Amino acid sequence: MTRIRLHALAASAAVATALCALPAAHASAEGAGTTPSSPRDTGQSVAEMAARWLAQDAEIPLAEARERVSAQDDQSALAASLEKRLGENAAGSYIDQETGELVVNVRDAAGARTVRSEGAVPRTVAFTQAQLRSAERTAATRAGADLVSSSVDPVANRAVLTVPADRVAVVSAKVKDLRGVAVQGTTARVTTQANVYGGQQIEFGGYVCSLGFNATKGSANVFITAGHCAEGYQTFRRNGVTLGSTQAFSFPGNDYAYSSLTSSWTGIGAVDMYDGYARRVTGSSSAVVGSAVCKSGRTTDWTCGSIQAKNVTVNYNNGDGTYSTVSGLTQSNTCTEGGDSGGSWMSSTLAQGVTSGGAGYGANAVCGEKVGQPNIAYFQPIGEILSVYGLTLKTS
């Protein structure tokens, strides 16, 4: 297991970094510039917490849920490999929530043999990923300003448009001639998730976001967060102490950024679990649809769910009649709220991405589970961020 006490994560910070260093309450006791004590590794792991969520959600024994979660990393790697081998006939893949098996969609008998030879379950479907992506783009264009989000659902083998509930009939009529397209409604307002709170996590211009992951660029220490948190090349602070300044950001279109980290802080390769412990980061991956994941953020703390869709396009409501469109996101049914933007997503000890936004319900924009509605959250995958900016994830 790879869980460590947060008070062991400070080296030279005057107060805590947003997700990966010592809370301010411990700072004076430890003192700036002290050498961290040996990490303590105890309590539930990310995998255990994900398994407990899966056992409850899927109504399966905890032992079975543990087995499924432990298999996810290998299943995700196999899914990526098989889809590459299938080439233009690739039609998506997912972990079956009923059986825990990796299912790979195929178009013909040859593809089925390839999938079966690697121990996965082939499933013959009507459309390839390329066909559904093309239909998704056309349908999204026709939906226009009514579009909340669009994605390809490998389980349904459909391109799915999400629109306001009272516009489902109108949009459905616009796309009725397109094969493989489904339209669904939502009453939620989908927004990015910076929020107007002070004194917690990474602060900028009266707003608050969450730190995602610590990293390096060459020999320089940096941290990753959401792009909309860094718009305008923000300077980030924590409890009145400067953390660093934005070096680059991409939003809209994408939703990622990285900032310098001043010498007053030591960035640790770990994520706050909001229970006095932190989870080590050992690397990164891109988990397959159906995988259990957990996220860390300053508003909803540590919450878990599963991956529902990848390469999602979202039209975020800016609250002034305009929208910001972001593509390439991953969708999950995990609880997130305002202020969680930029926060960390993990599958076991592997970084998955940083929170981009989600659906908020009611006047207080709470996550769905609090009002009997579905949770809808989106994160920006970590791989693209590291590649575009030439960053190396800090691990421990």
C-alpha positions, 0 to 999 in steps of 0.5 A: 500500500502507498498511503502516507501521512500528510505531515510527512510531506513537507520539506521547505513549505511555509504552509501546505501546497494545495494537494500535496504538502503539509496542512497549515495546522502542521506547518509551525510544528514541523517548521520550514526547511525540515527534513520529512520523516519516513513516510507512513503507509497505512489505511485504505488504498485508492484501489480499496476505496474504489473497490468499496464504491464499486461493491456498493454501486454494482451490488457485488461482494467486496472480494469480487470488487477488489479483484475487478479493480486490481485487474483494471490497469492490465485491462486498460493496457490490453484495450489500447493495444487491441484497438490499435491492432483493429485499426480502422475497424476499431469500435471501442472497448469497456469493462462490463459492469455486470461481469468485470470482463474487458469487452472489445467491440468488433465489426467482423469475425476476424476482429473477434478472433483477434480479441478472443486470442488475447483473452478479452470478450469480442462483441459485434456492433454496427458502427466503428469508432470513426463512423460514430465520431463523424456522426457525433460531429455532424449532430453536434453542429446541428444541435448548435447552442442546445448542445451541452455535451457530446460523446461516443458511448462504446457500451451503447455503440452510439454517439450521444448528445446531451441537451437541455431536457426541454430541447430533446424533441427539437434536437432529436428532430434535427438529427433523426436522419443520422445513424447511430445517434441518440439524444438525452436530456439534462436539467443540470447546468454544466460549468467549469468548477472554479468558485468564489471562496477564499482561504483554501487551496490555490487562490487567484483573483478572488477565485479558488481551484485545486492543484492537480499534480506536481511535476518538473519541466527540466530541472524546474519544479512546477504544478499542473491544474485546469486551464480555466483556472489559469486564464490571464496568466494568473499568479497562484497563492495559498494562505497569503503565500505565493505558490507560483505563476502560470507558465502556459495554459490552454482553454477553451478547446483544451483545459490544462495549465502548468505553473511554476512552483516557488522555492518556498514550496516543495512539490510532492508526488502524492495526492491529498485524500482529505483524511490526514493521509496522502496517496503516492503517485507512481505514474500515469495511465489512461483507464478504460471505460468502466474503470473505477476512479477517485478524485481529490478536490478542495470542495468535495474532498475525496470521491469515487466513481467510474469512467463512463465515456472518453473523448467527450466534447462539453459546452460549458455555460459561462453564465453570461449567455456564452459558452466555452467548448472543450474537447477530449475530456473523460466523463465520470459519475463522480461527485465534483462541485465548484472549487474542485477544478484542477484537482487530481484523478487517480486509478490505483496509484496512477494519475488519470487527469485533472478536473475540468468541470461538471453538472451542478443542480439547484441554486447551490450547484451541488453534485447530483447524488445530493439531490437524487440526480446523476453525478456528471463530472469531466476531467482532462486526461493527464497524458496530453498535458505532460506531452504538450508541455514536456513535463515529467510527473513527480512520483514517490 
